[in-house]
Amino acid sequence: MYKKLIVSVLFIFFIFISSQFIFFMKKTRGKKEKYNIKSLIQPYKEYSLKNIYLAELLDLSIDKPTNIYLFDEKKAENILINHPLIEKAFVKKIKPHTIYVDYTLRKPVAELYDFKNIGIDKNGYIFPIEPFLKKERLVKIYLDEFNLFEKKDSWNFLLNNKKIVVALDILKVFKDKKCFLKMIDVSKLFENSLGKREIVIKIIYPFSIFKNKKKIKCIFPYLIRLNSKDYLKQLNNYFILQDKIFLDYKKQIKKIDDDKDLLKFSLKCIDMRITNLAFIDEN
């Protein structure tokens, strides 16, 4: 019994001494200049944030050096994830003085028409596009709502909005279509009057034909009007109709006696709001 007590006391003493030694070593290393963070590295990406910008986010400075033993990886990851453009983040210390940072940037699938320079990803998160990402030709989503940022203290929030859900649904339908989607207007989705409720989609269809061994580029602008309920079904009906329209267009183009390299056609409005009916209006 006495021997067991001595062993227990010695074990506790050993644990205490070990913890004190580790604490002492960390404290000692925490003061050594050679363990000050001197570099930040990240893997190559097509679009990435500059190292100097990442260093600012993580409060790393040459003027006020941070010791690598005092640097908190999890805290750094949380800081990065709270950035509106960063979806995922991973931070790792590489001793003696390097920080490795990897992250996934949000990819804009559309741009909000109501505001300048605001992108939205496939999940509905919004973020600034420039100067972080290269400005690309994106479809614009028109909400007609200017209070989106009220009572928001940061960028990084999910746009939990029915209009956005509908717009993103429509965007998915056009993912593999050979057209340029210019705008999805969902501003009148919840109008008080049922007759005024609608979704308007602006599309440009480019395609080429060969006439007398000459390539002619053709551009067809469209407006598609859908109701607020069966918009996905109406879109499917539109795609069936579209094939027939294009076939007719190609026949007409071949009869056009024109030497132009580019043919721009007038805007065509296709109203699909009434079930199983399509009204075509050419301006």
JOJOPE-V236133 format. One record per backbone hydrogen bond with DSSP energy under -0.5 kcal/mol. NH is the residue of the N-H (numbers start at 1). CO is the residue of the C=O. If there is no record, write none. Layout:
BEGIN
nh = <NH,NH>
co = <CO,CO>
END
This chain:
BEGIN
nh = <5,6,7,8,9,10,11,12,13,14,15,16,17,18,19,20,21,22,23,24,25,26,27,28,29,30,31,32,32,35,36,37,38,39,41,54,55,56,57,58,59,60,61,61,65,68,70,71,73,76,77,78,79,80,81,82,83,86,87,87,88,90,92,94,95,97,98,99,100,101,102,104,105,106,108,109,110,111,112,113,114,115,119,119,120,121,124,126,127,129,133,138,139,140,141,142,142,143,150,152,153,157,159,160,161,165,166,167,168,169,170,171,172,173,174,175,177,179,180,181,182,182,183,184,185,185,186,186,189,191,196,197,197,198,199,200,201,202,203,203,204,205,206,207,209,211,211,214,216,217,217,218,219,220,221,222,223,224,225,225,226,226,234,235,236,237,238,239,240,241,242,243,244,245,246,247,248,249,250,251,252,253,254,255,255,256,256,258,263,264,265,265,268,269,270,270,271,271,272,272,275,277,279,280,281,281,283,283>
co = <1,2,3,4,5,6,7,8,9,10,11,12,13,14,15,16,17,18,19,20,21,22,23,24,25,26,28,28,29,32,33,66,97,97,99,50,51,52,53,54,56,55,59,64,62,35,67,68,71,72,73,74,75,76,77,78,80,83,85,104,104,102,100,98,93,94,94,39,92,41,90,88,103,85,106,120,120,139,118,141,141,112,117,127,110,125,121,157,119,117,129,136,109,182,111,140,184,141,147,149,151,155,124,158,159,161,162,163,164,165,166,167,168,169,170,172,174,177,204,179,180,202,202,140,183,200,142,184,186,188,193,193,194,188,226,185,224,183,201,222,180,220,204,218,216,209,214,211,209,215,261,207,263,205,219,203,268,201,223,270,199,224,230,231,232,233,234,235,236,237,238,239,240,241,242,243,244,245,246,247,248,249,250,251,252,252,253,256,217,262,219,263,221,281,223,268,269,279,225,270,273,274,271,278,269,279,267,281>
END
